Amino acid sequence: AQSVTQLDSHVSVSEGTPVLLRCNYSSSYSPSLFWYVQHPNKGLQLLLKYTSAATLVKGINGFEAEFKKSETSFHLTKPSAHMSDAAEYFCVVSDSLAGKSTFGDGTTLTVKP
Amino acid sequence: DTEVTQTPKHLVMGMTNKKSLKCEQHMGHRAMYWYKQKAKKPPELMFVYSYEKLSINESVPSRFSPECPNSSLLNLHLHALQPEDSALYLCASSQSRDGPYNEQFFGPGTRLTVL
């Protein structure tokens, strides 16, 4: 069975400071891992994905995530937050055994001026 | 074209109405999905189509009826809905259901209100 835990339901940062959104996963098979962002009343946009290639994955808008198998983690980072980064972020795990994706509960990112 | 489109953007319906939600993609994807999302919650999977065949139904009530007329189109037929069915309905597609190309591309959603 697969599962994903987003360790923080809310994260608040000041503009220009680093962002860290934490995600731990459980999977009985080689997983694919994704981060999606959702702005209010919008659909989800793929930020980045890990599919067993490089463990450090670079995504759009300056975001990146590192896959750490030993820690079963896939944390999302950005060196400098922008006001437009304020949104809901979802970590998602998918493996061939489950045949479907499992979403974390989401992390709300607030960026203060 | 890397877009998933959904119509309508907003829908208000009574509990006795019949309506349909439409989703379209022209990326050649062979898997398509319906999700329901309540406020402040993650999307909940409802249905998965793979190669135009229903492959997953997450025990969704029969008042929701999916249809995949061809590889580009996905419909969700609604009948006799309840107020608790009010939510954002998201459509997504992916190149395949499994494997390394299963990242999903989401449409903007249909905001459904049931009175």
Interface residues (C-beta under 8 A of the other chain):
Chain A: S32 F34 Y36 N41 K42 G43 L44 Q45 L46 K49 T51 S52 F90 S94 S96 G99 K100 S101 F103 G104 D105 G106
Chain B: V4 K40 K41 P42 P43 L45 V48 S55 I56 L88 L90 A92 R97 D98 G99 P100 N102 E103 Q104 F105 F106 G107 P108 G109 R111
